[in-house]
């Protein structure tokens, strides 16, 4: 099975001690978001976990101790660096700081294990198509030699964005084409493999691959491992990723990104953070008497040697 550490929250940035402790103790508990009193237990041992996928906007807090995981497990790292400022991403380091940290991470784990996520791509009166092109080129020039690929996606118009981001400009098909054309041309200029995520739109004419972001091909090449022939079911509409198990929890990320799908609002995340205990096997709180703990299914996707 594949463990995902950052689909529901930025575990690496805000729950570093907890994450390292879970791998040290060899197991983790994760509440079912649909049935809160049901808890899944996953063994975090090399014989049960095929690969650990990291997703974060700031790897600085874990760099010194990351080897405790990378020395034992196959790994891959998705590093989100976008061109937005504090008005959109109040808890995220600056672009310059983020790029420096990505370079440090790359030197530590190898460029073949890092994907730069430039997403979501969104438009406002401030963040125009021209703004994106200038920012993306600046970042591409700096990061090209340190990454395996770049992955981008267009912002999804969740209902709550109408409240959280009233300044958001709805992306037209023409906007998407112009953005894809520009991103593709810049990526080609700097020798970056670029692909889209979360869409069925075809941008291959701009040199953009339409693949999932977490695929067996990507993880396999990065770690020199062979997988069984499995269909990528995807996690949602337009998704072409392989199945994984997320060990985080919704409404717990303190980045405060206005476009976030995983938080109801920043206030709820701040409140939930107070329930966090680094010594607990759960990201939030502890097991309650009314909870039921189930052993999660952990089937290997690897070809047995």
VOSE-164714 format. One line per field, with one value per residue (C-alpha): x, y, z; residue in one letter. Coordinates in Angstrom, 1 decimal, always signed. Example, Ala and Ser with C-alpha at 12.3 -4.5 7.8 and 13.67 -1.06 7.14 Angstrom:
REM VOSE-164714
east	(+12.3	+13.7);
north	(-4.5	-1.1);
up	(+7.8	+7.1);
code	(a	s);
REM end
This chain:
REM VOSE-164714
east	(+0.0	+1.0	+0.9	+0.0	+1.1	-0.3	-3.6	-5.8	-3.3	+0.3	+1.5	+5.2	+5.0	+2.7	+2.8	+6.5	+7.2	+4.0	+4.8	+8.4	+7.1	+4.5	+7.1	+9.4	+6.7	+5.6	+1.9	-0.7	-4.4	-6.6	-10.2	-12.7	-13.8	-17.3	-17.7	-15.7	-16.1	-14.4	-10.6	-8.3	-4.9	-2.0	+1.3	+4.1	+6.8	+8.8	+7.1	+3.6	+4.2	+5.4	+6.0	+5.5	+4.3	+4.9	+2.9	+3.8	+4.4	+7.3	+9.8	+12.1	+10.8	+11.6	+14.8	+17.2	+15.3	+13.9	+16.5	+14.8	+12.1	+14.0	+16.6	+13.9	+11.2	+10.6	+9.6	+8.4	+8.0	+5.5	+6.5	+3.9	+5.3	+2.9	+3.3	+0.7	+1.5	+0.1	-3.3	-3.9	-1.5	-0.9	+0.9	+3.2	+6.9	+7.9	+8.7	+12.4	+12.4	+10.4	+12.8	+15.8	+14.2	+13.3	+17.0	+18.1	+15.5	+16.7	+20.3	+19.2	+16.9	+17.7	+15.9	+14.3	+12.1	+10.8	+7.8	+7.2	+3.5	+2.5	-1.1	-3.8	-3.6	-6.2	-7.0	-7.9	-7.4	-3.9	-2.9	-3.3	-2.2	+0.8	+1.6	+1.6	+3.9	+6.5	+6.4	+6.5	+9.5	+11.4	+10.8	+11.4	+14.8	+15.8	+14.3	+14.8	+17.9	+16.5	+13.2	+11.9	+8.9	+6.4	+2.7	+0.0	-3.8	-6.5	-8.5	-11.6	-14.7	-15.9	-19.0	-17.2	-14.9	-17.7	-17.5	-13.8	-12.6	-15.1	-12.3	-11.7	-12.2	-13.9	-11.5	-12.8	-11.6	-9.7	-7.9	-7.0	-5.6	-3.5	-2.2	-1.4	+0.4	+2.5	+3.4	+4.2	+6.5	+8.4	+8.8	+10.2	+12.7	+14.1	+13.9	+11.2	+8.8	+5.4	+2.0	-1.5	-3.5	-7.2	-8.5	-9.4	-8.5	-5.9	-2.9	-0.5	-0.1	+1.7	+4.0	+2.0	+1.4	-2.1	-1.2	-2.0	+0.4	+0.8	+1.3	+3.1	+5.2	+6.5	+7.0	+8.6	+11.2	+12.1	+12.8	+13.9	+11.1	+8.6	+4.9	+2.0	-0.1	-2.9	-5.5	-5.3	-8.7	-8.2	-9.3	-11.9	-13.3	-10.5	-8.0	-5.7	-3.7	-3.1	-4.9	-3.3	-4.2	-4.0	-3.0	-4.0	-7.2	-9.3	-9.7	-6.2	-4.0	-2.7	-1.5	-4.8	-4.9	-8.1	-8.6	-8.2	-10.6	-9.4	-10.4	-13.9	-12.3	-9.1	-10.8	-11.9	-8.4	-6.9	-9.4	-8.6	-4.9	-5.4	-6.5	-3.2	-1.0	+2.4	+2.4	-1.1	-1.4	-4.2	-3.4	-6.2	-7.0	-7.1	-9.1	-12.5	-14.5	-17.1	-14.5	-13.9	-10.4	-10.2	-7.0	-6.7	-6.2	-2.5	-2.1	+1.3	+1.4	+5.0	+6.2	+7.6	+11.2);
north	(+0.0	+3.6	+6.0	+9.7	+12.2	+15.4	+15.2	+16.3	+18.6	+19.9	+17.2	+17.8	+21.5	+21.5	+18.0	+17.0	+15.5	+13.4	+12.2	+11.1	+9.4	+7.4	+6.0	+5.4	+3.5	+1.7	+2.4	+5.2	+5.6	+7.6	+8.5	+7.9	+11.4	+10.0	+7.9	+9.6	+6.8	+4.4	+4.4	+2.6	+1.4	+1.1	-0.5	+1.9	-0.7	-1.4	-4.8	-3.2	+0.1	+0.1	+3.8	+7.0	+10.0	+13.4	+16.5	+19.8	+23.6	+23.7	+20.8	+22.9	+21.5	+17.9	+18.2	+17.3	+14.1	+13.1	+10.4	+8.5	+7.7	+7.8	+5.4	+2.7	+3.4	+4.1	+7.8	+10.6	+14.3	+16.7	+20.3	+23.0	+26.4	+28.9	+32.6	+33.8	+36.2	+36.4	+37.6	+34.1	+31.9	+33.6	+30.6	+29.7	+30.8	+33.2	+32.0	+32.6	+30.6	+27.8	+27.4	+27.4	+24.6	+22.6	+22.8	+21.5	+18.7	+17.8	+17.6	+15.3	+12.9	+13.3	+15.2	+12.1	+12.0	+15.5	+17.0	+20.7	+21.4	+24.7	+24.6	+25.6	+28.1	+30.8	+34.2	+37.5	+41.1	+40.9	+37.4	+37.6	+35.3	+37.6	+37.5	+33.7	+33.6	+35.9	+34.1	+30.6	+31.4	+32.9	+29.7	+27.3	+28.9	+28.3	+24.8	+23.0	+21.2	+20.1	+18.4	+15.4	+17.2	+20.0	+19.4	+22.0	+22.1	+24.7	+25.8	+23.8	+25.9	+24.4	+26.0	+27.5	+29.4	+31.8	+32.8	+32.4	+33.9	+36.3	+38.0	+34.8	+35.1	+32.1	+30.4	+30.3	+27.6	+30.3	+31.2	+27.6	+27.3	+30.5	+29.4	+25.9	+27.2	+29.6	+27.0	+24.4	+26.8	+27.9	+24.3	+23.3	+26.2	+25.0	+21.2	+20.5	+17.6	+19.2	+17.5	+18.5	+17.2	+16.8	+17.4	+15.5	+18.4	+17.5	+19.9	+17.6	+20.1	+22.4	+19.6	+18.9	+15.3	+14.4	+11.9	+11.4	+13.0	+9.9	+7.1	+3.8	+4.8	+8.0	+6.3	+3.2	+5.1	+7.3	+4.3	+1.7	-0.7	-2.7	-2.7	-5.1	-4.1	-2.1	+0.4	+3.9	+4.4	+8.1	+9.8	+12.1	+13.3	+13.9	+12.2	+9.5	+8.7	+5.3	+4.5	+5.6	+5.9	+9.4	+9.5	+13.1	+14.8	+17.5	+21.0	+20.8	+22.8	+26.1	+27.5	+29.3	+29.2	+30.8	+28.2	+25.2	+22.3	+20.5	+23.2	+24.5	+27.7	+28.8	+29.3	+25.6	+24.5	+26.7	+25.2	+21.6	+22.2	+22.6	+19.0	+17.7	+15.6	+14.6	+11.4	+10.3	+7.7	+10.0	+13.3	+14.9	+13.9	+10.3	+7.2	+7.4	+4.6	+4.8	+4.4	+1.2	+0.5	-1.5	-2.9	-1.3	-3.4	-3.1	-5.0	-4.6	-3.3	-4.4	-7.3	-9.9	-10.7);
up	(+0.0	-0.4	+2.5	+1.8	+4.5	+3.2	+1.3	+4.2	+6.0	+5.9	+8.2	+7.4	+8.4	+11.4	+12.8	+12.3	+15.7	+15.5	+12.0	+12.9	+16.1	+14.2	+11.9	+14.8	+16.7	+13.5	+13.3	+13.0	+13.6	+11.2	+11.8	+9.0	+7.9	+7.1	+10.2	+13.0	+15.5	+13.1	+13.2	+10.9	+12.0	+9.6	+10.2	+9.2	+8.6	+5.3	+4.9	+5.0	+3.2	-0.5	-0.6	+1.5	-0.4	+1.1	+0.2	+1.8	+1.3	+3.7	+4.3	+6.4	+9.8	+8.9	+6.9	+9.7	+10.7	+7.3	+6.9	+9.7	+7.1	+3.8	+5.1	+5.6	+3.0	-0.7	-0.9	-3.2	-2.4	-3.8	-3.0	-3.6	-4.5	-5.9	-6.8	-4.3	-1.4	+2.2	+0.9	-0.4	+1.5	+4.9	+6.5	+3.7	+3.5	+0.8	-2.7	-2.1	+1.2	-0.4	-3.3	-1.0	+1.0	-2.1	-3.2	+0.2	+0.0	-3.5	-2.5	+0.4	-1.3	-5.0	-7.8	-9.1	-6.0	-6.1	-8.1	-7.9	-7.7	-9.2	-8.1	-8.0	-10.8	-10.2	-11.5	-9.7	-10.7	-9.0	-10.1	-13.9	-16.7	-17.2	-13.5	-13.6	-16.7	-15.1	-11.7	-13.3	-15.4	-12.4	-10.4	-13.4	-14.0	-10.4	-9.8	-13.1	-12.1	-8.7	-9.7	-11.4	-13.0	-12.5	-11.9	-12.2	-11.8	-12.2	-9.2	-8.6	-7.9	-4.7	-3.3	-0.2	-2.5	-3.3	+0.4	+1.0	-2.3	-3.7	-5.7	-7.7	-11.4	-13.1	-15.5	-19.0	-21.5	-23.3	-20.1	-19.5	-23.0	-22.7	-19.3	-20.5	-23.6	-21.5	-18.9	-21.5	-23.4	-20.3	-19.1	-22.5	-22.3	-19.1	-19.8	-17.3	-17.8	-17.1	-16.6	-15.6	-12.6	-11.8	-15.4	-18.5	-20.7	-23.4	-23.4	-25.2	-28.1	-25.5	-24.4	-21.3	-20.2	-19.0	-16.3	-12.6	-10.2	-7.9	-10.3	-10.1	-13.0	-11.2	-7.9	-9.5	-11.6	-8.6	-6.4	-9.0	-8.0	-10.1	-9.6	-10.4	-13.4	-11.6	-12.8	-11.4	-10.0	-9.0	-5.9	-7.4	-10.8	-13.3	-11.1	-12.5	-9.3	-7.7	-4.6	-1.3	+2.4	+3.9	+7.6	+8.2	+9.1	+7.6	+9.2	+10.8	+8.4	+9.6	+6.3	+5.9	+2.1	+0.9	-1.9	+0.5	+0.0	+3.2	+5.7	+6.3	+7.5	+9.3	+12.7	+12.8	+11.9	+14.7	+17.2	+16.2	+16.4	+20.2	+20.3	+18.9	+21.1	+19.4	+21.6	+20.4	+17.6	+16.2	+14.6	+16.7	+20.2	+21.6	+21.2	+22.9	+24.5	+21.8	+19.0	+17.0	+15.8	+12.6	+11.0	+7.7	+4.6	+3.5	+0.2	-1.5	-5.1	-5.5	-7.7	-5.4	-6.1);
code	(x	x	x	x	x	x	x	x	x	x	x	x	x	x	x	x	x	x	x	x	x	x	x	x	x	x	x	x	x	x	x	x	x	x	x	x	x	x	x	x	x	x	x	x	x	x	x	x	x	x	x	x	x	x	x	x	x	x	x	x	x	x	x	x	x	x	x	x	x	x	x	x	x	x	x	x	x	x	x	x	x	x	x	x	x	x	x	x	x	x	x	x	x	x	x	x	x	x	x	x	x	x	x	x	x	x	x	x	x	x	x	x	x	x	x	x	x	x	x	x	x	x	x	x	x	x	x	x	x	x	x	x	x	x	x	x	x	x	x	x	x	x	x	x	x	x	x	x	x	x	x	x	x	x	x	x	x	x	x	x	x	x	x	x	x	x	x	x	x	x	x	x	x	x	x	x	x	x	x	x	x	x	x	x	x	x	x	x	x	x	x	x	x	x	x	x	x	x	x	x	x	x	x	x	x	x	x	x	x	x	x	x	x	x	x	x	x	x	x	x	x	x	x	x	x	x	x	x	x	x	x	x	x	x	x	x	x	x	x	x	x	x	x	x	x	x	x	x	x	x	x	x	x	x	x	x	x	x	x	x	x	x	x	x	x	x	x	x	x	x	x	x	x	x	x	x	x	x	x	x	x	x	x	x	x	x	x	x	x	x	x	x	x	x	x	x	x	x	x	x	x	x	x	x	x);
REM end
